[in-house]
Amino acid sequence: MNEKHRSLRRTLLTWQLMPLLVMLIVGTAVVYRLALGFAEREYDHALYESAFDIMQLVRKSAEDSGQIHLSNSASELILADSDDENFFSITAANGSTLIGDTRLPPPPAKIKSSSDAVYYNSTLDEKSVRVVSAPMTLMVQGQQQLLHVQVAETLNKRKRLADQIISSFVVPQIILIALSALLVVFGIRRGLEPLDKVRDAIAHRSYLDMSPAPTTQVPLEALPLIDEINGLLKRLDTVFEGQKRFTADAAHQMRTPLAGLAAQTDLALGQDNPAPTTHALMQIKTVSKRLNHLIHQLLLLSRSEATGSHTLFESVDLREIASEVVLENAPLAAKKNLDLGFEGVESPIIIRGNRQLLQELLSNLVDNALRYTPAGGKITVSLQAGPPVSLSVDDNGPGIPLEERERVFDRFHRVDRANVVEGTGLGLAIVQQIAKMHDATITLQDGENGNGCNFHVAFDHQADLPETD
């Protein structure tokens, strides 16, 4: 089971932004509670001031008339409020209401016994109210009485203040957090840019390029990883170089005995031999010829891989190369009764490339067409000046099935054809290798009128080809 890969960028963003979000939530809650507590104390103090004013008026009434009395105009003046409804009552020690609103709920028992002013929340006509209860002692008709003055108000301005606190604090906080988040995203992106550059450098390089990945400006924490990758590339380069040398050395060593075998076979064929012996010698000569061709292809493939991006590029005339390849293969095409032709512009087509490798590329494409196209067929090599500059080899042979087309460029892969008696399975692999070296793309399509094959090579980025010495 494959584990889900975690994004380093996403992980960093999560661990940077989550604390900011927590700070926003916690900060909002703390500031809200502190601000609301401060406002609550101020409103409670104003509520007590109303109760104190009522106590002073009641005390003065008791001293003047010997009765507990408060005029409506005085109570309305004291309790006037444009935001909330206000209520008051004065109760005796036994809980009976002497004056004021009888609907006011009495204070809780533990609060009622307190000698100081106390505050509590209650309800009045299904409205939430804040109540202050302040004790006072009066001399009424020669008797000392303990009274409780209660003043209550609804919570409209308190709620409005709470909303104002939230809006005035949370909105700036959200803006601040958003700006901080943008800075965090920008910082993480800038911090990971060196890793992105290393990734791009490796992604766009040739698979033959085993040079070390760049470590310039790589973060110190990522440097050990890049060093290990470079170490692996160095070891792989050593292994690949050994394989290339082995292939080249083996091919060179095989050429000498094969050349001797071919010479001895020609010498034996010059003798007066029985028919079976002559037939066997001809078979030996054919096999040795195939082996020589295979060795040539192996050497070419090994050489192109070994040079890779170090191949010498110069200005070459693609039209001249195409003309030479067509002329070289014309005798073989005539021998097989094939119509090999060349179509292209009359003026030179100059590109940057390696002349020898481009000749091999076109020769392998033409050789492939000569092998597959039956007698009486037609093969056309054509050039287009572009852009982009391109060449194609078109034949009207049996073609290649769609399911085989993705594999025709694999090494030693051969399409199963009854009419094909020769071939190494390396020609098209060499073509693709040379095309990559020239920053070109090769595609396989149906030939003209839907018959045969059309191999099309487009030199897409000629202006970007490096001039290497």
C-alpha positions in Angstrom: 0.0 0.0 0.0 1.4 3.4 -1.0 1.5 6.0 1.7 0.0 9.3 0.8 2.9 11.8 0.2 2.7 14.9 2.3 3.5 18.3 0.8 6.4 20.0 2.6 4.9 23.4 1.5 1.5 22.4 2.8 2.9 21.1 6.1 4.9 24.4 6.7 1.8 26.4 5.9 -0.3 24.4 8.2 2.1 24.8 11.1 2.5 28.5 10.4 -1.1 29.4 9.9 -2.7 27.2 12.6 -1.0 29.1 15.4 -2.2 32.4 13.8 -5.8 31.1 13.7 -5.6 29.9 17.3 -4.2 33.3 18.3 -7.1 35.0 16.6 -9.7 32.8 18.4 -8.0 33.0 21.8 -7.2 36.7 21.5 -10.7 37.5 20.4 -12.2 35.6 23.4 -9.8 37.1 25.9 -10.2 40.7 24.7 -14.0 40.2 24.5 -14.1 39.0 28.1 -11.8 41.7 29.3 -13.6 44.5 27.4 -17.0 43.1 28.4 -16.0 42.8 32.0 -14.8 46.4 32.0 -18.0 47.7 30.4 -20.0 45.5 32.8 -18.4 47.2 35.8 -19.0 50.7 34.3 -22.7 49.9 33.6 -23.1 48.3 37.1 -21.6 51.5 38.6 -24.1 53.6 36.7 -26.9 51.3 37.8 -25.8 51.7 41.5 -25.7 55.5 41.0 -29.4 55.3 40.1 -30.1 53.2 43.2 -28.0 55.7 45.3 -30.0 58.6 44.0 -33.3 56.8 44.8 -32.0 56.1 48.3 -31.1 59.8 48.9 -34.6 60.9 47.8 -36.3 58.3 49.9 -34.1 59.1 52.9 -35.0 62.8 52.5 -38.7 62.0 52.2 -38.6 59.9 55.4 -36.8 62.7 57.3 -39.3 65.3 56.1 -42.6 63.5 56.2 -41.9 60.4 58.2 -43.0 58.3 55.2 -41.2 56.3 52.5 -42.2 58.1 49.3 -40.8 58.8 45.8 -42.6 60.9 43.2 -43.2 59.6 39.7 -41.4 62.5 38.2 -38.3 61.9 40.3 -38.2 58.2 39.5 -38.7 58.9 35.8 -35.9 61.4 35.9 -33.5 59.1 37.6 -34.4 56.1 35.5 -34.6 57.8 32.1 -32.7 55.8 29.5 -33.1 56.0 25.7 -31.7 52.5 25.2 -33.1 50.3 28.0 -36.2 49.9 30.1 -35.5 50.6 33.8 -37.4 49.5 36.9 -37.1 50.0 40.6 -38.6 48.9 43.9 -38.1 49.3 47.6 -38.8 46.2 49.7 -38.9 45.7 53.5 -37.0 43.1 55.4 -39.9 40.7 55.2 -39.9 40.9 51.3 -43.0 43.1 50.9 -42.8 45.8 48.3 -43.2 49.3 49.8 -43.0 51.3 46.6 -42.0 50.7 43.0 -42.6 47.8 40.6 -43.9 44.7 42.4 -42.8 42.6 39.4 -39.2 42.9 40.3 -38.0 39.5 41.6 -36.5 39.6 45.1 -32.7 39.1 45.4 -31.6 35.5 46.1 -31.5 34.6 49.8 -27.7 34.7 50.1 -27.6 38.1 48.4 -30.5 39.5 50.4 -28.5 39.0 53.6 -25.5 41.0 52.3 -24.7 44.3 53.9 -23.2 45.7 50.6 -24.8 46.4 47.2 -25.0 43.2 45.1 -25.6 42.6 41.4 -27.3 39.7 39.8 -29.1 38.7 36.5 -32.8 37.9 36.4 -35.8 38.1 34.1 -38.8 40.4 34.1 -41.7 39.8 31.7 -39.4 37.3 29.8 -36.8 40.0 29.4 -33.3 39.6 30.7 -32.4 42.3 33.2 -29.4 43.3 35.3 -30.4 44.1 38.9 -28.6 45.9 41.7 -29.8 45.5 45.3 -28.5 48.0 47.8 -29.4 47.8 51.5 -30.3 51.0 53.5 -31.3 51.7 57.1 -34.0 54.4 57.7 -35.6 55.9 60.8 -39.3 55.8 60.0 -41.7 57.0 62.8 -39.1 56.5 65.4 -38.3 53.0 64.2 -35.2 51.8 62.4 -36.0 49.8 59.3 -33.8 47.8 57.0 -34.9 48.3 53.4 -33.6 47.1 50.0 -33.5 49.3 47.0 -33.5 47.4 43.7 -32.9 49.0 40.3 -33.1 46.9 37.2 -32.4 47.6 33.5 -32.7 45.6 30.3 -29.5 44.6 28.5 -29.9 46.4 25.2 -26.9 48.7 25.4 -24.8 46.0 27.0 -25.4 43.7 24.1 -24.8 46.5 21.6 -21.5 47.2 23.3 -20.5 43.6 23.1 -21.3 43.6 19.4 -19.2 46.7 18.9 -16.3 45.2 20.8 -16.4 42.1 18.6 -16.7 44.0 15.3 -14.1 46.6 16.2 -11.6 44.0 17.4 -12.2 40.9 15.2 -12.2 42.7 11.8 -8.8 44.3 12.3 -7.6 41.0 13.7 -8.8 39.1 10.6 -7.1 41.6 8.4 -3.9 41.3 10.4 -4.0 37.5 10.3 -4.7 37.6 6.5 -1.7 39.8 5.9 0.4 37.6 8.1 -0.8 34.5 6.2 0.2 36.2 2.9 3.6 37.0 4.3 4.0 33.4 5.5 3.0 32.0 2.1 5.4 34.3 0.4 8.2 33.5 2.8 7.7 29.7 2.4 7.6 30.1 -1.3 10.9 32.1 -1.3 12.4 29.6 1.1 11.6 26.6 -1.1 12.7 28.3 -4.4 16.2 26.8 -4.3 14.6 23.3 -4.1 12.3 24.1 -7.0 15.3 25.2 -9.0 17.1 22.0 -8.3 14.0 20.0 -9.3 13.7 22.0 -12.6 17.4 21.5 -13.3 17.1 17.8 -12.9 13.8 17.5 -14.7 15.0 19.3 -17.8 18.4 17.7 -18.2 19.1 14.8 -20.5 18.9 11.3 -19.0 22.5 10.9 -20.1 23.6 13.9 -18.0 25.0 12.6 -14.7 26.6 15.9 -13.7 26.0 16.9 -10.0 22.8 18.8 -9.2 23.4 22.4 -8.4 23.7 23.2 -4.7 23.8 27.0 -5.0 21.6 28.7 -2.4 20.2 25.3 -1.3 19.0 25.5 2.3 21.4 24.0 4.8 18.8 21.4 5.9 18.3 20.2 2.3 22.1 20.1 1.4 22.7 16.6 2.8 19.9 15.3 0.6 21.3 17.0 -2.6 24.7 15.7 -1.7 23.4 12.2 -1.5 21.6 12.6 -4.8 24.9 13.8 -6.4 26.7 10.9 -4.9 24.2 8.5 -6.4 24.5 10.2 -9.8 28.3 9.9 -9.6 28.0 6.1 -8.8 25.5 5.7 -11.6 27.8 7.5 -14.0 30.6 5.2 -13.1 28.4 2.1 -13.7 27.1 3.5 -17.1 30.6 4.4 -18.2 31.7 0.9 -17.5 28.8 -0.6 -19.4 29.5 1.7 -22.4 33.2 0.8 -22.4 32.3 -2.9 -22.2 29.9 -2.7 -25.1 32.4 -0.7 -27.2 35.3 -3.0 -26.3 33.3 -6.1 -27.0 32.1 -4.8 -30.4 35.7 -3.9 -31.3 37.0 -7.3 -30.3 34.3 -9.1 -32.3 35.0 -7.1 -35.5 38.5 -8.6 -36.0 37.5 -12.3 -36.0 34.3 -11.5 -38.0 36.5 -9.7 -40.6 38.7 -12.8 -40.7 35.7 -15.0 -41.1 34.3 -13.0 -43.9 37.7 -13.1 -45.7 38.0 -16.8 -45.3 34.5 -17.3 -46.5 35.1 -15.3 -49.6 38.3 -17.3 -50.2 36.4 -20.6 -49.8 33.7 -19.4 -52.1 36.3 -18.8 -54.8 37.2 -22.5 -54.8 35.4 -25.3 -56.7 33.0 -26.5 -54.0 30.0 -28.8 -54.1 26.6 -27.1 -54.1 25.8 -27.9 -50.5 29.2 -26.5 -49.4 28.7 -23.3 -51.5 25.2 -22.9 -50.0 26.6 -23.3 -46.4 29.3 -20.8 -47.2 26.8 -18.3 -48.5 24.8 -18.7 -45.3 27.9 -18.1 -43.2 28.7 -14.9 -45.2 25.1 -13.7 -44.7 25.3 -14.3 -41.0 28.7 -12.6 -40.7 27.3 -9.6 -42.6 24.4 -9.3 -40.2 26.8 -9.6 -37.2 28.9 -6.8 -38.7 25.8 -4.6 -39.1 24.8 -5.4 -35.5 28.3 -4.5 -34.2 28.2 -1.2 -36.2 24.8 -0.4 -34.7 26.0 -1.2 -31.1 29.1 0.9 -31.6 27.1 3.8 -32.9 24.6 3.6 -30.1 27.4 3.3 -27.5 29.2 6.3 -29.0 26.1 8.5 -29.1 25.3 7.7 -25.5 28.9 8.3 -24.4 29.2 11.7 -26.1 25.7 12.8 -25.0 25.6 16.5 -24.5 29.3 16.8 -25.3 28.7 16.1 -29.0 30.2 18.7 -31.3 27.5 20.8 -33.0 28.1 22.9 -36.1 26.2 24.4 -38.9 25.2 21.7 -41.3 23.1 21.6 -44.5 20.3 19.1 -43.9 19.3 19.2 -47.6 22.8 18.1 -48.5 22.8 15.3 -46.0 19.4 14.0 -47.2 20.6 14.1 -50.9 23.7 12.0 -50.0 21.7 9.4 -48.0 19.2 9.0 -50.9 22.0 8.6 -53.5 23.8 6.1 -51.3 20.7 3.9 -50.9 19.5 4.3 -54.5 21.3 1.2 -55.8 19.9 -1.0 -53.1 16.4 0.4 -53.7 16.7 -0.3 -57.4 17.9 -3.9 -56.7 14.7 -4.4 -54.6 12.5 -2.8 -57.2 11.6 0.2 -54.9 11.0 3.8 -55.9 13.2 5.8 -53.6 12.8 9.6 -54.2 13.7 12.9 -52.5 11.4 15.9 -52.2 12.6 19.2 -50.7 13.4 22.8 -51.2 16.2 23.7 -53.6 18.0 26.1 -51.2 20.1 24.8 -48.3 18.5 24.2 -45.0 21.0 25.1 -42.3 20.6 23.8 -38.8 23.0 23.2 -35.9 23.9 19.6 -35.4 26.4 16.8 -35.9 26.7 15.8 -39.5 27.8 12.2 -39.0 25.0 11.5 -36.5 22.3 13.2 -38.7 23.5 11.0 -41.6 23.1 7.9 -39.4 19.6 9.1 -38.3 18.4 9.4 -41.9 20.2 6.3 -43.0 18.5 4.2 -40.4 15.1 5.6 -41.3 15.7 4.9 -45.0 17.1 1.4 -44.2 14.1 0.7 -42.1 11.8 1.6 -45.0 13.9 -0.5 -47.4 13.5 -3.5 -45.2 9.8 -3.3 -44.7 8.5 -2.0 -48.1 7.7 -4.9 -50.5 8.9 -4.9 -54.1 7.2 -2.3 -56.3 6.7 0.1 -53.3 7.5 3.7 -53.0 9.7 5.5 -50.4 9.9 9.3 -50.2 12.4 11.4 -48.2 11.1 14.9 -47.8 12.3 18.1 -46.2 10.4 21.1 -44.9 12.1 24.4 -44.2 9.6 25.1 -41.4 9.4 26.5 -38.9 10.1 24.1 -37.5 12.7 22.5 -39.8 11.7 18.9 -40.3 12.4 15.8 -42.4 10.3 12.7 -43.0 10.6 9.3 -44.5 7.3 8.0 -46.0 6.7 4.5 -47.4 3.7 2.5 -48.6 4.7 -0.8 -47.0 2.5 -2.9 -44.6 2.6 -0.3 -41.8 2.9 -0.8 -38.1 -0.1 -1.6 -35.9 -1.1 1.0 -33.4 -0.4 -1.2 -30.4 3.2 -1.7 -31.7 4.0 2.0 -32.3 4.9 2.9 -28.8 7.5 0.1 -28.7 9.2 0.5 -32.1 11.8 2.8 -30.6 12.8 0.3 -27.9 16.1 -1.4 -28.3 16.0 -4.9 -30.0 12.3 -4.6 -30.5 11.2 -5.9 -33.9 7.8 -5.9 -35.4 6.7 -9.4 -36.3 6.6 -9.3 -40.1 6.7 -12.3 -42.4 8.6 -10.3 -45.1 11.3 -9.1 -42.8 14.3 -11.4 -42.8 17.0 -9.0 -41.5 17.4 -6.4 -38.9 18.9 -5.8 -35.5 16.1 -4.0 -33.7 18.5 -1.1 -32.9 18.0 1.2 -35.9 15.0 3.1 -34.5 16.4 3.2 -31.0 19.5 4.9 -32.6 17.2 7.3 -34.5 15.4 8.4 -31.3 18.7 8.8 -29.4 20.2 11.0 -32.1 16.9 13.0 -32.3 17.0 13.7 -28.5 20.7 14.8 -28.8 19.5 17.4 -31.4 16.6 18.6 -29.3 14.2 17.1 -32.0 11.1 15.1 -31.7 10.2 12.1 -33.8 6.7 10.8 -34.4 5.3 7.8 -36.2 2.1 8.2 -38.3 0.4 6.4 -41.1 2.0 6.9 -44.5 0.5 8.7 -47.5 -3.2 7.7 -48.2 -3.2 5.8 -44.9 -0.8 3.1 -46.0 2.7 2.3 -44.7 4.6 4.5 -42.2 5.7 8.1 -42.0 8.5 8.9 -39.6 8.6 12.6 -39.0 11.5 14.4 -37.3 11.0 18.0 -36.2 13.9 20.1 -35.0 11.7 22.2 -32.6 14.3 24.4 -30.8 17.2 24.9 -33.1 17.8 28.4 -31.8 18.4 27.0 -28.4 21.0 24.3 -29.3 24.2 24.8 -27.5 27.4 25.5 -29.4 29.8 23.1 -27.7 33.5 22.7 -28.4 
